Amino acid sequence: MDLSDFRSYYTVLLLLIFVGIWAWAWSRKNKSRFNSAANSLFDDKEEQMHAASLKDDANELNQGAENKS
């Protein structure tokens, strides 16, 4: 076995690892987990925006009550 044989086996091994990772990433079993991970950034941002809008609404109500008094 010389160096070229080793390189050939190594290339085939890396190709099999790549195909295995690709199959794992695209499997239906992992789809929901990957979708939730991808959307988690937007969920956090949406919650922050909602909390900020509630705070703004509360401030407007307090200012309106002060103006009436």
CHARMM-style PDB file with segment names, atoms N, HN, CA, C and O in Angstrom:
ATOM      1  N   MET     1       0.866  -1.170   0.000  1.00  0.00      PROA
ATOM      2  CA  MET     1       0.000   0.000   0.000  1.00  0.00      PROA
ATOM      3  C   MET     1       0.913   1.234   0.000  1.00  0.00      PROA
ATOM      4  O   MET     1       1.760   1.399   0.878  1.00  0.00      PROA
ATOM      5  N   ASP     2       0.726   2.053  -0.960  1.00  0.00      PROA
ATOM      6  HN  ASP     2       0.038   1.918  -1.673  1.00  0.00      PROA
ATOM      7  CA  ASP     2       1.525   3.276  -1.007  1.00  0.00      PROA
ATOM      8  C   ASP     2       0.652   4.483  -0.680  1.00  0.00      PROA
ATOM      9  O   ASP     2      -0.525   4.333  -0.349  1.00  0.00      PROA
ATOM     10  N   LEU     3       1.215   5.647  -0.771  1.00  0.00      PROA
ATOM     11  HN  LEU     3       2.170   5.769  -1.040  1.00  0.00      PROA
ATOM     12  CA  LEU     3       0.529   6.876  -0.367  1.00  0.00      PROA
ATOM     13  C   LEU     3      -0.703   7.163  -1.222  1.00  0.00      PROA
ATOM     14  O   LEU     3      -1.685   7.702  -0.710  1.00  0.00      PROA
ATOM     15  N   SER     4      -0.679   6.825  -2.484  1.00  0.00      PROA
ATOM     16  HN  SER     4       0.118   6.388  -2.900  1.00  0.00      PROA
ATOM     17  CA  SER     4      -1.836   7.097  -3.343  1.00  0.00      PROA
ATOM     18  C   SER     4      -3.040   6.232  -2.942  1.00  0.00      PROA
ATOM     19  O   SER     4      -4.179   6.690  -3.037  1.00  0.00      PROA
ATOM     20  N   ASP     5      -2.806   5.001  -2.499  1.00  0.00      PROA
ATOM     21  HN  ASP     5      -1.881   4.630  -2.421  1.00  0.00      PROA
ATOM     22  CA  ASP     5      -3.902   4.159  -2.018  1.00  0.00      PROA
ATOM     23  C   ASP     5      -4.525   4.760  -0.758  1.00  0.00      PROA
ATOM     24  O   ASP     5      -5.748   4.807  -0.622  1.00  0.00      PROA
ATOM     25  N   PHE     6      -3.676   5.215   0.155  1.00  0.00      PROA
ATOM     26  HN  PHE     6      -2.683   5.176   0.044  1.00  0.00      PROA
ATOM     27  CA  PHE     6      -4.164   5.843   1.383  1.00  0.00      PROA
ATOM     28  C   PHE     6      -5.005   7.069   1.058  1.00  0.00      PROA
ATOM     29  O   PHE     6      -6.063   7.269   1.655  1.00  0.00      PROA
ATOM     30  N   ARG     7      -4.554   7.879   0.131  1.00  0.00      PROA
ATOM     31  HN  ARG     7      -3.695   7.716  -0.354  1.00  0.00      PROA
ATOM     32  CA  ARG     7      -5.303   9.080  -0.252  1.00  0.00      PROA
ATOM     33  C   ARG     7      -6.649   8.716  -0.875  1.00  0.00      PROA
ATOM     34  O   ARG     7      -7.644   9.405  -0.651  1.00  0.00      PROA
ATOM     35  N   SER     8      -6.681   7.655  -1.640  1.00  0.00      PROA
ATOM     36  HN  SER     8      -5.873   7.095  -1.821  1.00  0.00      PROA
ATOM     37  CA  SER     8      -7.939   7.209  -2.248  1.00  0.00      PROA
ATOM     38  C   SER     8      -8.930   6.757  -1.176  1.00  0.00      PROA
ATOM     39  O   SER     8     -10.100   7.138  -1.211  1.00  0.00      PROA
ATOM     40  N   TYR     9      -8.464   5.950  -0.230  1.00  0.00      PROA
ATOM     41  HN  TYR     9      -7.513   5.641  -0.202  1.00  0.00      PROA
ATOM     42  CA  TYR     9      -9.340   5.490   0.849  1.00  0.00      PROA
ATOM     43  C   TYR     9      -9.804   6.666   1.713  1.00  0.00      PROA
ATOM     44  O   TYR     9     -10.959   6.724   2.135  1.00  0.00      PROA
ATOM     45  N   TYR    10      -8.902   7.580   1.962  1.00  0.00      PROA
ATOM     46  HN  TYR    10      -7.963   7.533   1.619  1.00  0.00      PROA
ATOM     47  CA  TYR    10      -9.236   8.760   2.766  1.00  0.00      PROA
ATOM     48  C   TYR    10     -10.302   9.609   2.069  1.00  0.00      PROA
ATOM     49  O   TYR    10     -11.215  10.115   2.722  1.00  0.00      PROA
ATOM     50  N   THR    11     -10.190   9.765   0.759  1.00  0.00      PROA
ATOM     51  HN  THR    11      -9.448   9.354   0.229  1.00  0.00      PROA
ATOM     52  CA  THR    11     -11.174  10.527  -0.001  1.00  0.00      PROA
ATOM     53  C   THR    11     -12.537   9.851   0.036  1.00  0.00      PROA
ATOM     54  O   THR    11     -13.557  10.520   0.200  1.00  0.00      PROA
ATOM     55  N   VAL    12     -12.561   8.540  -0.113  1.00  0.00      PROA
ATOM     56  HN  VAL    12     -11.733   7.997  -0.246  1.00  0.00      PROA
ATOM     57  CA  VAL    12     -13.823   7.796  -0.054  1.00  0.00      PROA
ATOM     58  C   VAL    12     -14.428   7.899   1.344  1.00  0.00      PROA
ATOM     59  O   VAL    12     -15.640   8.064   1.482  1.00  0.00      PROA
ATOM     60  N   LEU    13     -13.600   7.805   2.375  1.00  0.00      PROA
ATOM     61  HN  LEU    13     -12.615   7.672   2.263  1.00  0.00      PROA
ATOM     62  CA  LEU    13     -14.089   7.938   3.746  1.00  0.00      PROA
ATOM     63  C   LEU    13     -14.703   9.320   3.975  1.00  0.00      PROA
ATOM     64  O   LEU    13     -15.781   9.421   4.560  1.00  0.00      PROA
ATOM     65  N   LEU    14     -14.049  10.365   3.532  1.00  0.00      PROA
ATOM     66  HN  LEU    14     -13.174  10.283   3.056  1.00  0.00      PROA
ATOM     67  CA  LEU    14     -14.591  11.713   3.692  1.00  0.00      PROA
ATOM     68  C   LEU    14     -15.888  11.900   2.913  1.00  0.00      PROA
ATOM     69  O   LEU    14     -16.795  12.587   3.382  1.00  0.00      PROA
ATOM     70  N   LEU    15     -15.985  11.302   1.738  1.00  0.00      PROA
ATOM     71  HN  LEU    15     -15.248  10.744   1.357  1.00  0.00      PROA
ATOM     72  CA  LEU    15     -17.214  11.377   0.959  1.00  0.00      PROA
ATOM     73  C   LEU    15     -18.363  10.683   1.701  1.00  0.00      PROA
ATOM     74  O   LEU    15     -19.482  11.195   1.731  1.00  0.00      PROA
ATOM     75  N   LEU    16     -18.089   9.531   2.292  1.00  0.00      PROA
ATOM     76  HN  LEU    16     -17.180   9.115   2.268  1.00  0.00      PROA
ATOM     77  CA  LEU    16     -19.124   8.816   3.057  1.00  0.00      PROA
ATOM     78  C   LEU    16     -19.548   9.612   4.287  1.00  0.00      PROA
ATOM     79  O   LEU    16     -20.731   9.642   4.626  1.00  0.00      PROA
ATOM     80  N   ILE    17     -18.603  10.250   4.952  1.00  0.00      PROA
ATOM     81  HN  ILE    17     -17.642  10.226   4.676  1.00  0.00      PROA
ATOM     82  CA  ILE    17     -18.950  11.088   6.101  1.00  0.00      PROA
ATOM     83  C   ILE    17     -19.817  12.263   5.652  1.00  0.00      PROA
ATOM     84  O   ILE    17     -20.803  12.594   6.310  1.00  0.00      PROA
ATOM     85  N   PHE    18     -19.457  12.888   4.545  1.00  0.00      PROA
ATOM     86  HN  PHE    18     -18.656  12.619   4.010  1.00  0.00      PROA
ATOM     87  CA  PHE    18     -20.236  14.002   4.019  1.00  0.00      PROA
ATOM     88  C   PHE    18     -21.660  13.568   3.691  1.00  0.00      PROA
ATOM     89  O   PHE    18     -22.613  14.255   4.057  1.00  0.00      PROA
ATOM     90  N   VAL    19     -21.813  12.450   3.013  1.00  0.00      PROA
ATOM     91  HN  VAL    19     -21.038  11.892   2.715  1.00  0.00      PROA
ATOM     92  CA  VAL    19     -23.143  11.956   2.647  1.00  0.00      PROA
ATOM     93  C   VAL    19     -23.937  11.606   3.907  1.00  0.00      PROA
ATOM     94  O   VAL    19     -25.145  11.840   3.956  1.00  0.00      PROA
ATOM     95  N   GLY    20     -23.282  11.053   4.914  1.00  0.00      PROA
ATOM     96  HN  GLY    20     -22.301  10.863   4.874  1.00  0.00      PROA
ATOM     97  CA  GLY    20     -23.965  10.737   6.163  1.00  0.00      PROA
ATOM     98  C   GLY    20     -24.470  11.985   6.870  1.00  0.00      PROA
ATOM     99  O   GLY    20     -25.600  12.001   7.359  1.00  0.00      PROA
ATOM    100  N   ILE    21     -23.651  13.030   6.932  1.00  0.00      PROA
ATOM    101  HN  ILE    21     -22.733  13.016   6.535  1.00  0.00      PROA
ATOM    102  CA  ILE    21     -24.078  14.284   7.558  1.00  0.00      PROA
ATOM    103  C   ILE    21     -25.194  14.923   6.743  1.00  0.00      PROA
ATOM    104  O   ILE    21     -26.147  15.452   7.314  1.00  0.00      PROA
ATOM    105  N   TRP    22     -25.093  14.882   5.444  1.00  0.00      PROA
ATOM    106  HN  TRP    22     -24.319  14.452   4.980  1.00  0.00      PROA
ATOM    107  CA  TRP    22     -26.132  15.452   4.584  1.00  0.00      PROA
ATOM    108  C   TRP    22     -27.462  14.721   4.795  1.00  0.00      PROA
ATOM    109  O   TRP    22     -28.515  15.352   4.891  1.00  0.00      PROA
ATOM    110  N   ALA    23     -27.408  13.402   4.864  1.00  0.00      PROA
ATOM    111  HN  ALA    23     -26.553  12.889   4.786  1.00  0.00      PROA
ATOM    112  CA  ALA    23     -28.634  12.623   5.068  1.00  0.00      PROA
ATOM    113  C   ALA    23     -29.229  12.915   6.443  1.00  0.00      PROA
ATOM    114  O   ALA    23     -30.450  13.002   6.577  1.00  0.00      PROA
ATOM    115  N   TRP    24     -28.392  13.066   7.461  1.00  0.00      PROA
ATOM    116  HN  TRP    24     -27.401  12.995   7.352  1.00  0.00      PROA
ATOM    117  CA  TRP    24     -28.882  13.377   8.802  1.00  0.00      PROA
ATOM    118  C   TRP    24     -29.546  14.752   8.831  1.00  0.00      PROA
ATOM    119  O   TRP    24     -30.600  14.923   9.443  1.00  0.00      PROA
ATOM    120  N   ALA    25     -28.926  15.731   8.166  1.00  0.00      PROA
ATOM    121  HN  ALA    25     -28.069  15.592   7.668  1.00  0.00      PROA
ATOM    122  CA  ALA    25     -29.462  17.092   8.180  1.00  0.00      PROA
ATOM    123  C   ALA    25     -30.787  17.193   7.436  1.00  0.00      PROA
ATOM    124  O   ALA    25     -31.632  18.006   7.808  1.00  0.00      PROA
ATOM    125  N   TRP    26     -30.987  16.398   6.408  1.00  0.00      PROA
ATOM    126  HN  TRP    26     -30.300  15.737   6.106  1.00  0.00      PROA
ATOM    127  CA  TRP    26     -32.206  16.479   5.610  1.00  0.00      PROA
ATOM    128  C   TRP    26     -33.245  15.426   5.978  1.00  0.00      PROA
ATOM    129  O   TRP    26     -34.255  15.297   5.286  1.00  0.00      PROA
ATOM    130  N   SER    27     -33.020  14.674   7.049  1.00  0.00      PROA
ATOM    131  HN  SER    27     -32.199  14.779   7.610  1.00  0.00      PROA
ATOM    132  CA  SER    27     -33.989  13.643   7.422  1.00  0.00      PROA
ATOM    133  C   SER    27     -35.249  14.289   7.991  1.00  0.00      PROA
ATOM    134  O   SER    27     -35.186  15.348   8.616  1.00  0.00      PROA
ATOM    135  N   ARG    28     -36.367  13.656   7.774  1.00  0.00      PROA
ATOM    136  HN  ARG    28     -36.417  12.796   7.266  1.00  0.00      PROA
ATOM    137  CA  ARG    28     -37.651  14.192   8.245  1.00  0.00      PROA
ATOM    138  C   ARG    28     -37.732  14.201   9.768  1.00  0.00      PROA
ATOM    139  O   ARG    28     -38.445  15.014  10.355  1.00  0.00      PROA
ATOM    140  N   LYS    29     -37.005  13.304  10.394  1.00  0.00      PROA
ATOM    141  HN  LYS    29     -36.425  12.643   9.917  1.00  0.00      PROA
ATOM    142  CA  LYS    29     -37.030  13.196  11.842  1.00  0.00      PROA
ATOM    143  C   LYS    29     -36.492  14.468  12.509  1.00  0.00      PROA
ATOM    144  O   LYS    29     -36.943  14.832  13.595  1.00  0.00      PROA
ATOM    145  N   ASN    30     -35.541  15.141  11.873  1.00  0.00      PROA
ATOM    146  HN  ASN    30     -35.174  14.845  10.990  1.00  0.00      PROA
ATOM    147  CA  ASN    30     -34.923  16.330  12.450  1.00  0.00      PROA
ATOM    148  C   ASN    30     -35.551  17.632  11.963  1.00  0.00      PROA
ATOM    149  O   ASN    30     -35.163  18.703  12.430  1.00  0.00      PROA
ATOM    150  N   LYS    31     -36.490  17.574  11.056  1.00  0.00      PROA
ATOM    151  HN  LYS    31     -36.805  16.704  10.677  1.00  0.00      PROA
ATOM    152  CA  LYS    31     -37.032  18.783  10.443  1.00  0.00      PROA
ATOM    153  C   LYS    31     -37.657  19.732  11.465  1.00  0.00      PROA
ATOM    154  O   LYS    31     -37.393  20.934  11.433  1.00  0.00      PROA
ATOM    155  N   SER    32     -38.475  19.207  12.362  1.00  0.00      PROA
ATOM    156  HN  SER    32     -38.689  18.230  12.387  1.00  0.00      PROA
ATOM    157  CA  SER    32     -39.146  20.081  13.324  1.00  0.00      PROA
ATOM    158  C   SER    32     -38.140  20.717  14.278  1.00  0.00      PROA
ATOM    159  O   SER    32     -38.283  21.884  14.645  1.00  0.00      PROA
ATOM    160  N   ARG    33     -37.144  19.971  14.673  1.00  0.00      PROA
ATOM    161  HN  ARG    33     -37.028  19.023  14.375  1.00  0.00      PROA
ATOM    162  CA  ARG    33     -36.126  20.520  15.575  1.00  0.00      PROA
ATOM    163  C   ARG    33     -35.326  21.627  14.892  1.00  0.00      PROA
ATOM    164  O   ARG    33     -35.043  22.657  15.504  1.00  0.00      PROA
ATOM    165  N   PHE    34     -34.963  21.420  13.633  1.00  0.00      PROA
ATOM    166  HN  PHE    34     -35.193  20.584  13.136  1.00  0.00      PROA
ATOM    167  CA  PHE    34     -34.208  22.440  12.910  1.00  0.00      PROA
ATOM    168  C   PHE    34     -35.069  23.664  12.629  1.00  0.00      PROA
ATOM    169  O   PHE    34     -34.576  24.791  12.686  1.00  0.00      PROA
ATOM    170  N   ASN    35     -36.344  23.460  12.329  1.00  0.00      PROA
ATOM    171  HN  ASN    35     -36.745  22.545  12.283  1.00  0.00      PROA
ATOM    172  CA  ASN    35     -37.234  24.600  12.101  1.00  0.00      PROA
ATOM    173  C   ASN    35     -37.406  25.431  13.361  1.00  0.00      PROA
ATOM    174  O   ASN    35     -37.398  26.661  13.301  1.00  0.00      PROA
ATOM    175  N   SER    36     -37.563  24.769  14.502  1.00  0.00      PROA
ATOM    176  HN  SER    36     -37.570  23.771  14.550  1.00  0.00      PROA
ATOM    177  CA  SER    36     -37.714  25.524  15.745  1.00  0.00      PROA
ATOM    178  C   SER    36     -36.428  26.256  16.097  1.00  0.00      PROA
ATOM    179  O   SER    36     -36.480  27.369  16.620  1.00  0.00      PROA
ATOM    180  N   ALA    37     -35.285  25.660  15.822  1.00  0.00      PROA
ATOM    181  HN  ALA    37     -35.243  24.756  15.397  1.00  0.00      PROA
ATOM    182  CA  ALA    37     -34.014  26.333  16.078  1.00  0.00      PROA
ATOM    183  C   ALA    37     -33.838  27.532  15.143  1.00  0.00      PROA
ATOM    184  O   ALA    37     -33.332  28.575  15.556  1.00  0.00      PROA
ATOM    185  N   ALA    38     -34.249  27.382  13.903  1.00  0.00      PROA
ATOM    186  HN  ALA    38     -34.659  26.535  13.567  1.00  0.00      PROA
ATOM    187  CA  ALA    38     -34.114  28.484  12.943  1.00  0.00      PROA
ATOM    188  C   ALA    38     -35.036  29.639  13.282  1.00  0.00      PROA
ATOM    189  O   ALA    38     -34.682  30.799  13.068  1.00  0.00      PROA
ATOM    190  N   ASN    39     -36.216  29.339  13.810  1.00  0.00      PROA
ATOM    191  HN  ASN    39     -36.504  28.397  13.984  1.00  0.00      PROA
ATOM    192  CA  ASN    39     -37.183  30.386  14.117  1.00  0.00      PROA
ATOM    193  C   ASN    39     -37.050  30.933  15.530  1.00  0.00      PROA
ATOM    194  O   ASN    39     -37.753  31.879  15.888  1.00  0.00      PROA
ATOM    195  N   SER    40     -36.170  30.364  16.339  1.00  0.00      PROA
ATOM    196  HN  SER    40     -35.599  29.596  16.049  1.00  0.00      PROA
ATOM    197  CA  SER    40     -36.040  30.828  17.724  1.00  0.00      PROA
ATOM    198  C   SER    40     -35.562  32.272  17.788  1.00  0.00      PROA
ATOM    199  O   SER    40     -35.948  33.006  18.697  1.00  0.00      PROA
ATOM    200  N   LEU    41     -34.745  32.684  16.858  1.00  0.00      PROA
ATOM    201  HN  LEU    41     -34.431  32.087  16.119  1.00  0.00      PROA
ATOM    202  CA  LEU    41     -34.292  34.070  16.819  1.00  0.00      PROA
ATOM    203  C   LEU    41     -35.472  35.008  16.609  1.00  0.00      PROA
ATOM    204  O   LEU    41     -35.563  36.046  17.265  1.00  0.00      PROA
ATOM    205  N   PHE    42     -36.355  34.664  15.723  1.00  0.00      PROA
ATOM    206  HN  PHE    42     -36.281  33.821  15.189  1.00  0.00      PROA
ATOM    207  CA  PHE    42     -37.515  35.505  15.445  1.00  0.00      PROA
ATOM    208  C   PHE    42     -38.501  35.480  16.600  1.00  0.00      PROA
ATOM    209  O   PHE    42     -39.144  36.491  16.880  1.00  0.00      PROA
ATOM    210  N   ASP    43     -38.634  34.343  17.279  1.00  0.00      PROA
ATOM    211  HN  ASP    43     -38.111  33.521  17.052  1.00  0.00      PROA
ATOM    212  CA  ASP    43     -39.544  34.249  18.411  1.00  0.00      PROA
ATOM    213  C   ASP    43     -39.110  35.182  19.540  1.00  0.00      PROA
ATOM    214  O   ASP    43     -39.940  35.877  20.125  1.00  0.00      PROA
ATOM    215  N   ASP    44     -37.817  35.198  19.845  1.00  0.00      PROA
ATOM    216  HN  ASP    44     -37.143  34.633  19.369  1.00  0.00      PROA
ATOM    217  CA  ASP    44     -37.310  36.072  20.893  1.00  0.00      PROA
ATOM    218  C   ASP    44     -37.517  37.534  20.531  1.00  0.00      PROA
ATOM    219  O   ASP    44     -37.902  38.347  21.371  1.00  0.00      PROA
ATOM    220  N   LYS    45     -37.257  37.856  19.272  1.00  0.00      PROA
ATOM    221  HN  LYS    45     -36.944  37.196  18.589  1.00  0.00      PROA
ATOM    222  CA  LYS    45     -37.419  39.234  18.827  1.00  0.00      PROA
ATOM    223  C   LYS    45     -38.891  39.649  18.895  1.00  0.00      PROA
ATOM    224  O   LYS    45     -39.209  40.773  19.285  1.00  0.00      PROA
ATOM    225  N   GLU    46     -39.777  38.738  18.515  1.00  0.00      PROA
ATOM    226  HN  GLU    46     -39.519  37.825  18.199  1.00  0.00      PROA
ATOM    227  CA  GLU    46     -41.208  39.037  18.545  1.00  0.00      PROA
ATOM    228  C   GLU    46     -41.679  39.251  19.982  1.00  0.00      PROA
ATOM    229  O   GLU    46     -42.480  40.148  20.244  1.00  0.00      PROA
ATOM    230  N   GLU    47     -41.191  38.440  20.904  1.00  0.00      PROA
ATOM    231  HN  GLU    47     -40.540  37.712  20.691  1.00  0.00      PROA
ATOM    232  CA  GLU    47     -41.572  38.601  22.308  1.00  0.00      PROA
ATOM    233  C   GLU    47     -41.082  39.941  22.856  1.00  0.00      PROA
ATOM    234  O   GLU    47     -41.796  40.602  23.610  1.00  0.00      PROA
ATOM    235  N   GLN    48     -39.884  40.338  22.485  1.00  0.00      PROA
ATOM    236  HN  GLN    48     -39.304  39.801  21.872  1.00  0.00      PROA
ATOM    237  CA  GLN    48     -39.358  41.631  22.939  1.00  0.00      PROA
ATOM    238  C   GLN    48     -40.178  42.776  22.370  1.00  0.00      PROA
ATOM    239  O   GLN    48     -40.462  43.748  23.070  1.00  0.00      PROA
ATOM    240  N   MET    49     -40.558  42.667  21.106  1.00  0.00      PROA
ATOM    241  HN  MET    49     -40.328  41.877  20.537  1.00  0.00      PROA
ATOM    242  CA  MET    49     -41.367  43.718  20.493  1.00  0.00      PROA
ATOM    243  C   MET    49     -42.739  43.781  21.164  1.00  0.00      PROA
ATOM    244  O   MET    49     -43.265  44.870  21.394  1.00  0.00      PROA
ATOM    245  N   HSD    50     -43.313  42.636  21.475  1.00  0.00      PROA
ATOM    246  HN  HSD    50     -42.886  41.752  21.288  1.00  0.00      PROA
ATOM    247  CA  HSD    50     -44.619  42.599  22.122  1.00  0.00      PROA
ATOM    248  C   HSD    50     -44.529  43.223  23.521  1.00  0.00      PROA
ATOM    249  O   HSD    50     -45.404  43.994  23.914  1.00  0.00      PROA
ATOM    250  N   ALA    51     -43.481  42.892  24.263  1.00  0.00      PROA
ATOM    251  HN  ALA    51     -42.770  42.265  23.944  1.00  0.00      PROA
ATOM    252  CA  ALA    51     -43.313  43.459  25.603  1.00  0.00      PROA
ATOM    253  C   ALA    51     -43.126  44.967  25.526  1.00  0.00      PROA
ATOM    254  O   ALA    51     -43.656  45.703  26.358  1.00  0.00      PROA
ATOM    255  N   ALA    52     -42.375  45.431  24.532  1.00  0.00      PROA
ATOM    256  HN  ALA    52     -41.944  44.833  23.856  1.00  0.00      PROA
ATOM    257  CA  ALA    52     -42.163  46.867  24.371  1.00  0.00      PROA
ATOM    258  C   ALA    52     -43.463  47.575  24.007  1.00  0.00      PROA
ATOM    259  O   ALA    52     -43.725  48.674  24.495  1.00  0.00      PROA
ATOM    260  N   SER    53     -44.276  46.962  23.160  1.00  0.00      PROA
ATOM    261  HN  SER    53     -44.064  46.069  22.763  1.00  0.00      PROA
ATOM    262  CA  SER    53     -45.539  47.596  22.780  1.00  0.00      PROA
ATOM    263  C   SER    53     -46.506  47.635  23.967  1.00  0.00      PROA
ATOM    264  O   SER    53     -47.260  48.597  24.120  1.00  0.00      PROA
ATOM    265  N   LEU    54     -46.487  46.597  24.805  1.00  0.00      PROA
ATOM    266  HN  LEU    54     -45.875  45.816  24.681  1.00  0.00      PROA
ATOM    267  CA  LEU    54     -47.322  46.617  26.003  1.00  0.00      PROA
ATOM    268  C   LEU    54     -46.880  47.715  26.961  1.00  0.00      PROA
ATOM    269  O   LEU    54     -47.706  48.376  27.590  1.00  0.00      PROA
ATOM    270  N   LYS    55     -45.576  47.899  27.062  1.00  0.00      PROA
ATOM    271  HN  LYS    55     -44.904  47.362  26.551  1.00  0.00      PROA
ATOM    272  CA  LYS    55     -45.053  48.946  27.932  1.00  0.00      PROA
ATOM    273  C   LYS    55     -45.462  50.320  27.397  1.00  0.00      PROA
ATOM    274  O   LYS    55     -45.833  51.202  28.172  1.00  0.00      PROA
ATOM    275  N   ASP    56     -45.395  50.507  26.076  1.00  0.00      PROA
ATOM    276  HN  ASP    56     -45.094  49.791  25.446  1.00  0.00      PROA
ATOM    277  CA  ASP    56     -45.820  51.771  25.462  1.00  0.00      PROA
ATOM    278  C   ASP    56     -47.304  52.023  25.702  1.00  0.00      PROA
ATOM    279  O   ASP    56     -47.708  53.145  26.010  1.00  0.00      PROA
ATOM    280  N   ASP    57     -48.113  50.976  25.561  1.00  0.00      PROA
ATOM    281  HN  ASP    57     -47.785  50.065  25.311  1.00  0.00      PROA
ATOM    282  CA  ASP    57     -49.556  51.116  25.803  1.00  0.00      PROA
ATOM    283  C   ASP    57     -49.828  51.507  27.252  1.00  0.00      PROA
ATOM    284  O   ASP    57     -50.687  52.347  27.520  1.00  0.00      PROA
ATOM    285  N   ALA    58     -49.106  50.906  28.178  1.00  0.00      PROA
ATOM    286  HN  ALA    58     -48.408  50.223  27.961  1.00  0.00      PROA
ATOM    287  CA  ALA    58     -49.286  51.228  29.594  1.00  0.00      PROA
ATOM    288  C   ALA    58     -48.878  52.674  29.864  1.00  0.00      PROA
ATOM    289  O   ALA    58     -49.542  53.372  30.630  1.00  0.00      PROA
ATOM    290  N   ASN    59     -47.802  53.123  29.247  1.00  0.00      PROA
ATOM    291  HN  ASN    59     -47.262  52.556  28.625  1.00  0.00      PROA
ATOM    292  CA  ASN    59     -47.363  54.512  29.418  1.00  0.00      PROA
ATOM    293  C   ASN    59     -48.390  55.487  28.864  1.00  0.00      PROA
ATOM    294  O   ASN    59     -48.644  56.529  29.468  1.00  0.00      PROA
ATOM    295  N   GLU    60     -48.978  55.161  27.731  1.00  0.00      PROA
ATOM    296  HN  GLU    60     -48.772  54.314  27.241  1.00  0.00      PROA
ATOM    297  CA  GLU    60     -50.006  56.027  27.143  1.00  0.00      PROA
ATOM    298  C   GLU    60     -51.239  56.092  28.036  1.00  0.00      PROA
ATOM    299  O   GLU    60     -51.838  57.156  28.189  1.00  0.00      PROA
ATOM    300  N   LEU    61     -51.621  54.964  28.624  1.00  0.00      PROA
ATOM    301  HN  LEU    61     -51.134  54.099  28.500  1.00  0.00      PROA
ATOM    302  CA  LEU    61     -52.774  54.946  29.530  1.00  0.00      PROA
ATOM    303  C   LEU    61     -52.488  55.789  30.776  1.00  0.00      PROA
ATOM    304  O   LEU    61     -53.357  56.527  31.241  1.00  0.00      PROA
ATOM    305  N   ASN    62     -51.282  55.678  31.309  1.00  0.00      PROA
ATOM    306  HN  ASN    62     -50.576  55.078  30.931  1.00  0.00      PROA
ATOM    307  CA  ASN    62     -50.928  56.466  32.493  1.00  0.00      PROA
ATOM    308  C   ASN    62     -50.905  57.960  32.181  1.00  0.00      PROA
ATOM    309  O   ASN    62     -51.344  58.769  32.998  1.00  0.00      PROA
ATOM    310  N   GLN    63     -50.401  58.331  31.010  1.00  0.00      PROA
ATOM    311  HN  GLN    63     -50.044  57.674  30.346  1.00  0.00      PROA
ATOM    312  CA  GLN    63     -50.364  59.737  30.633  1.00  0.00      PROA
ATOM    313  C   GLN    63     -51.771  60.267  30.401  1.00  0.00      PROA
ATOM    314  O   GLN    63     -52.065  61.413  30.739  1.00  0.00      PROA
ATOM    315  N   GLY    64     -52.632  59.453  29.836  1.00  0.00      PROA
ATOM    316  HN  GLY    64     -52.393  58.522  29.562  1.00  0.00      PROA
ATOM    317  CA  GLY    64     -54.018  59.853  29.609  1.00  0.00      PROA
ATOM    318  C   GLY    64     -54.752  60.051  30.926  1.00  0.00      PROA
ATOM    319  O   GLY    64     -55.560  60.971  31.053  1.00  0.00      PROA
ATOM    320  N   ALA    65     -54.483  59.206  31.896  1.00  0.00      PROA
ATOM    321  HN  ALA    65     -53.828  58.458  31.793  1.00  0.00      PROA
ATOM    322  CA  ALA    65     -55.118  59.334  33.204  1.00  0.00      PROA
ATOM    323  C   ALA    65     -54.617  60.571  33.926  1.00  0.00      PROA
ATOM    324  O   ALA    65     -55.384  61.229  34.629  1.00  0.00      PROA
ATOM    325  N   GLU    66     -53.347  60.896  33.765  1.00  0.00      PROA
ATOM    326  HN  GLU    66     -52.724  60.361  33.194  1.00  0.00      PROA
ATOM    327  CA  GLU    66     -52.785  62.101  34.407  1.00  0.00      PROA
ATOM    328  C   GLU    66     -53.351  63.364  33.786  1.00  0.00      PROA
ATOM    329  O   GLU    66     -53.592  64.351  34.481  1.00  0.00      PROA
ATOM    330  N   ASN    67     -53.565  63.333  32.473  1.00  0.00      PROA
ATOM    331  HN  ASN    67     -53.370  62.531  31.909  1.00  0.00      PROA
ATOM    332  CA  ASN    67     -54.104  64.518  31.791  1.00  0.00      PROA
ATOM    333  C   ASN    67     -55.549  64.790  32.191  1.00  0.00      PROA
ATOM    334  O   ASN    67     -55.970  65.946  32.220  1.00  0.00      PROA
ATOM    335  N   LYS    68     -56.314  63.748  32.498  1.00  0.00      PROA
ATOM    336  HN  LYS    68     -55.972  62.809  32.474  1.00  0.00      PROA
ATOM    337  CA  LYS    68     -57.706  63.912  32.886  1.00  0.00      PROA
ATOM    338  C   LYS    68     -57.839  64.430  34.306  1.00  0.00      PROA
ATOM    339  O   LYS    68     -58.856  65.028  34.659  1.00  0.00      PROA
ATOM    340  N   SER    69     -56.819  64.206  35.120  1.00  0.00      PROA
ATOM    341  HN  SER    69     -55.993  63.721  34.833  1.00  0.00      PROA
ATOM    342  CA  SER    69     -56.892  64.637  36.525  1.00  0.00      PROA
ATOM    343  C   SER    69     -56.575  66.087  36.726  1.00  0.00      PROA
ATOM    344  OT1 SER    69     -56.600  66.573  37.857  1.00  0.00      PROA
TER     345      SER     69
END
